């Protein structure tokens, strides 16, 4: 497979931003290149992964779900991380980078609130000020995570423009970042301008590295398939990264299908989107009739985004990953299914991946990993 070159995955990626922002991102890019070659940085990163977050996370054989589906299913338990999702993997890495750069304030965007909580957590740990931009609609949908962020000392800034969801939260966070020299923008997914897709992939690749090693220890072979949900794409690229070159392993990403693809009530970017320059990078994006970024919709705040990470656009064009929409009602059904038969309550985002695996692996007698990217405490009031 072609490797990343100058911030591009094939034709996707880049850094299409105003000069004031590009200067900031160039500094981050240079510091990141130095950090990943710094033995002390990597040692501190691994120590915090282990002692602060609780890695490695288990690869759990879900026996009841396996019997129900008719395939052997393992869950990569990212829900057991500190803060309850994969997001902590990235925030630990980027907060260490911010510390190297002597920044005093952390800013972030969040949709489902899990990245916001993870950012507020590491900012508190590092004794840094923290501002989290969150769409008002998402804040109403995720009140528990809003309370967590505030408890951790973060200032939650509710964004009231546009759809009041993740897209607008990103816009507001970037605008603030451009005006504040002491801030570090801790972006939460593998989206946006270079170097963020590269950095987030690096910090989330621990998921795939662990899963591959654990599966080989348990099964003495590679899995037949891997499933993950996808919004911006960080948990998916995190687990896919170790298997992209293993072409015998099928990779599936469950997009937020929403309610109706043709009516535009969807967040299935790689199903109906087109290549477009959006929020600093060239990638697929859902466009409206005027060929402008559309208002995405998903029951899941974490998948409710019209764009996608540039590496996923590249993998789509290569046909290396199958990107499949999962509708709201299907995700809710999977949310309840896993809870009742395995005693594990998944995030509604993760439930999209569970739904797709249940559908495609039914009576196939395959060996499968599902990336359980987060736990569903935040979703209980909405679906029960």
C-alpha positions, -999 to 999 in steps of 0.1 A, spaced: 0 0 0 12 36 -7 25 53 24 16 88 36 36 115 17 36 151 28 3 149 46 -15 130 18 -30 96 16 -30 92 -22 -48 124 -33 -66 129 0 -54 150 30 -33 182 28 -35 214 49 -59 239 33 -61 265 60 -53 302 65 -17 311 69 -21 320 106 -33 284 113 -8 268 90 20 283 109 7 268 141 1 234 125 36 233 110 50 238 145 29 209 158 40 187 129 77 194 135 74 187 172 54 155 166 82 142 142 108 148 170 86 133 197 80 100 181 118 95 178 123 106 214 128 75 237 117 95 267 85 106 250 76 71 240 84 57 275 62 83 291 34 76 266 36 39 273 37 44 310 6 66 310 -12 41 287 -6 14 312 -9 31 346 -33 60 339 -56 45 312 -53 8 320 -39 -7 288 -37 -32 273 -75 -36 270 -88 -72 268 -97 -90 237 -129 -107 250 -145 -138 234 -182 -129 235 -195 -164 237 -232 -156 240 -230 -132 210 -210 -158 191 -236 -184 196 -264 -160 186 -246 -150 154 -231 -182 143 -195 -169 141 -168 -166 167 -168 -130 179 -142 -112 199 -147 -77 213 -117 -53 216 -127 -37 249 -118 -1 244 -148 7 266 -127 -4 296 -102 24 291 -102 52 317 -130 76 307 -148 48 289 -137 49 253 -107 49 228 -105 87 230 -81 86 259 -54 70 236 -52 101 215 -56 127 243 -27 112 263 -4 114 233 -14 149 223 -13 163 259 23 151 261 30 169 228 14 201 242 36 199 273 67 196 251 55 228 233 51 246 267 14 254 260 -8 265 289 -43 259 276 -59 230 258 -89 234 235 -110 207 219 -142 199 200 -166 171 209 -197 154 196 -207 126 218 -187 141 246 -163 112 250 -134 132 234 -143 161 255 -142 141 287 -109 125 277 -94 159 270 -107 174 302 -92 144 320 -57 147 307 -58 185 310 -67 182 347 -39 156 351 -14 180 335 -28 210 354 -37 229 322 -67 251 315 -92 234 292 -120 247 269 -143 222 251 -165 234 222 -197 213 219 -228 219 198 -258 228 219 -278 199 203 -251 174 213 -249 189 248 -286 183 252 -282 147 240 -252 140 262 -258 157 296 -238 132 316 -207 139 296 -212 177 299 -213 172 337 -182 151 337 -163 177 317 -173 205 341 -165 183 371 -130 178 357 -126 216 355 -131 222 318 -151 251 305 -178 238 281 -187 263 254 -220 254 237 -221 263 200 -254 276 187 -247 281 150 -259 259 122 -270 224 133 -254 229 167 -235 197 163 -199 185 157 -193 203 125 -200 237 141 -180 228 172 -149 222 151 -154 255 133 -156 274 166 -126 256 181 -105 264 151 -115 300 152 -106 303 188 -73 285 182 -63 310 155 -66 339 179 -49 324 210 -11 318 209 -9 300 242 -34 273 232 -30 238 218 -58 224 197 -63 188 207 -84 175 178 -102 143 186 -104 123 153 -84 114 123 -98 143 103 -89 178 94 -56 193 82 -22 177 84 -7 167 108 -39 156 127 -49 125 107 -13 113 110 -10 120 147 -43 106 157 -36 74 136 -3 70 154 -18 74 189 -48 51 181 -27 24 164 -21 8 198 -56 -7 194 -47 -26 163 -12 -36 176 -27 -51 208 -57 -67 190 -34 -84 165 -10 -98 191 -39 -109 213 -58 -126 185 -27 -145 174 -21 -157 209 -57 -170 213 -63 -184 178 -28 -189 162 -41 -172 131 -54 -138 119 -91 -129 121 -113 -133 90 -129 -99 95 -127 -67 117 -156 -43 123 -155 -8 137 -179 22 137 -168 53 119 -176 90 122 -144 109 117 -125 76 118 -101 74 147 -112 41 164 -116 25 130 -82 35 117 -68 26 151 -77 -11 148 -75 -13 110 -39 0 110 -23 -33 120 -43 -52 94 -43 -30 63 -14 -50 48 -30 -83 58 -52 -85 27 -67 -118 37 -85 -99 66 -117 -82 55 -122 -47 71 -157 -33 76 -166 2 89 -202 10 100 -213 45 91 -241 64 108 -269 57 83 -293 78 102 -329 75 89 -329 79 51 -299 82 27 -318 98 -2 -336 123 20 -303 134 34 -310 124 70 -277 105 72 -241 107 82 -229 80 58 -202 100 42 -184 73 23 -217 59 10 -231 91 -5 -204 117 -2 -180 132 -28 -144 144 -26 -143 180 -13 -120 204 6 -136 204 41 -123 218 73 -87 219 61 -83 187 42 -94 171 9 -115 141 16 -150 128 11 -179 149 24 -217 149 22 -227 177 -1 -261 195 -6 -276 206 -39 -254 236 -39 -223 214 -36 -216 227 -1 -212 206 31 -246 193 41 -261 189 75 -254 153 85 -277 133 108 -272 103 130 -288 92 162 -252 89 174 -236 123 183 -202 107 177 -210 97 141 -230 129 133 -204 145 109 -205 152 71 -168 147 66 -143 118 71 -107 112 77 -85 113 45 -70 79 50 -105 64 50 -112 81 17 -80 66 3 -89 31 16 -124 34 1 -110 42 -33 -86 12 -30 -116 -10 -20 -96 -21 10 -123 -13 35 -161 -18 30 -180 12 44 -216 3 51 -244 25 65 -262 12 96 -295 29 104 -306 43 137 -331 16 145 -306 -11 137 -280 4 160 -306 7 189 -315 -30 184 -278 -39 186 -273 -17 217 -301 -36 235 -289 -70 221 -253 -68 235 -265 -54 268 -290 -83 274 -269 -113 261 -234 -103 271 -239 -79 301 -220 -52 283 -237 -19 275 -220 -4 244 -219 32 233 -245 38 205 -216 45 182 -201 10 189 -236 -5 185 -234 4 148 -204 -19 144 -221 -46 164 -252 -44 142 -232 -47 110 -212 -77 123 -244 -95 134 -259 -89 100 -229 -99 78 -215 -128 99 -248 -146 106 -242 -183 103 -208 -178 85 -187 -196 111 -160 -169 108 -136 -155 133 -143 -118 139 -131 -88 160 -155 -60 167 -139 -28 181 -161 -19 211 -150 17 210 -169 30 241 -194 22 268 -230 32 268 -236 49 302 -240 82 283 -268 68 261 -290 50 287 -315 79 292 -320 81 254 -328 45 246 -343 29 277 
